Amino acid sequence: MRPFADWTLEQLLSLLAGIVGVVMMVMAMHRDQQSDRDRQDARTAEQQLMSDKLDTIQDMSRETRDTVREMSKQLSEHSRELARIETRIEEHDRRLSAIEGRCDLHRTAGTD
């Protein structure tokens, strides 16, 4: 009842080679699966990094947009204030010219 007792050396070596081949194949499959997991983890980490960068860019874009809107409001306010000041200056120039004209008229009239 010794099953391997009747086998020849070549048959035992052949069986051993088959077993080694199967073990090597299993080890290679395990290594490939680990490699696939590592690649997937690297891909996930890269996608997370890209997502974080996009979020940062989006936040900066919002801040820039808000700043531009605020500056636009301030520019509009300054433009309105400048228009009011220019109107007042024109009115003052007109009144000053009228006063100068009256002064000149009185000087001229007084010397005659």
ABEGO torsion letter per residue (X at the ends): XBAAAABBAAAAAAAAAAAAAAAAAAAAAAAAAAAAAAAAAAAAAAAAAAAAAAAAAAAAAAAAAAAAAAAAAAAAAAAAAAAAAAAAAAAAAAAAAAAAAAAAAAAAAAAX
